[in-house]
């Protein structure tokens, strides 16, 4: 939002400090990301206020628009994450476990190949097909939710 990575780092650190300071004010069961984004927005606006003399700094309106975009992205992310979880549950257990080992635990393909008794190429094809299946399932669920 600031166009300056050093300033963004400073604002991020200040945001983290405020989040820690106000952690007792966070309401369990609500969106932590929305709460954190709101605090980040206020910290960004405070930084902009302090930097008004620089004409190249974004206006508060731009920061507000960008913060709203971030909130919308978060909502989209949560919907996709939820759909992914549901789609993973539809996969056979052995496929779910293979995906978990590969992506959650970052096991190398060679290790999975050895433990499963499949060739590297066979596993590559399996993961390619599983990712395609999951993508189709996620997109279908999202379309159904929008209907």
Secondary structure, 3 states (H helix, E strand, C coil): CCCCHHHHHHHHHHHHHHHHHCHHHCCCCCCHHHHHHHHHHHHHHHHHHHCCCCCCCCCHHHHHHHHHHHHHHHHHHHHHHHHHHHHHHHCCHHHHHHHHHHHHCCCCHHHHHHHHCCCHHHHHHHHHHHHHHHHHHHHHHHHHHHC
